[in-house]
Amino acid sequence: MEEFKYLGTTLTNQNFIQEEIKSILKSGNACYHSVQNLLSSSLLSKNLKFCMGVKMVSRMREEHRLKVFENRVLRRIFGPKRDEVTRE
């Protein structure tokens, strides 16, 4: 198995962070598209729209911080990944 989701984090056999970043951006895009009509509505003030945008971005940052913490815990549990050839 080359990649799987564990506790909401995508783990790969090469420990690539790019896949995790893609996952976070995908989640942010889904959130943005779900409120896109509200953001373009003339019924809401720009200040309220701005606050909504800031909350979406801060939520993505919080998610990222949680995933970084989770990865740190997993590294503590499983130890650093060692190269099979050089054993480093």
ChimeraX attribute file (.defattr): number of C-alpha atoms within 10 A of each C-alpha:
attribute: neighborCount
match mode: 1-to-1
recipient: residues
	/A:1	5
	/A:2	8
	/A:3	13
	/A:4	11
	/A:5	9
	/A:6	9
	/A:7	8
	/A:8	12
	/A:9	18
	/A:10	18
	/A:11	18
	/A:12	15
	/A:13	10
	/A:14	10
	/A:15	13
	/A:16	12
	/A:17	12
	/A:18	9
	/A:19	15
	/A:20	19
	/A:21	13
	/A:22	12
	/A:23	15
	/A:24	18
	/A:25	13
	/A:26	12
	/A:27	14
	/A:28	16
	/A:29	12
	/A:30	12
	/A:31	15
	/A:32	17
	/A:33	11
	/A:34	11
	/A:35	14
	/A:36	11
	/A:37	10
	/A:38	14
	/A:39	19
	/A:40	11
	/A:41	12
	/A:42	9
	/A:43	8
	/A:44	11
	/A:45	11
	/A:46	13
	/A:47	9
	/A:48	11
	/A:49	16
	/A:50	12
	/A:51	12
	/A:52	16
	/A:53	16
	/A:54	12
	/A:55	12
	/A:56	17
	/A:57	15
	/A:58	12
	/A:59	13
	/A:60	17
	/A:61	13
	/A:62	12
	/A:63	15
	/A:64	16
	/A:65	12
	/A:66	13
	/A:67	18
	/A:68	14
	/A:69	12
	/A:70	16
	/A:71	14
	/A:72	12
	/A:73	12
	/A:74	12
	/A:75	12
	/A:76	10
	/A:77	9
	/A:78	8
	/A:79	10
	/A:80	10
	/A:81	12
	/A:82	9
	/A:83	9
	/A:84	7
	/A:85	6
	/A:86	6
	/A:87	7
	/A:88	8
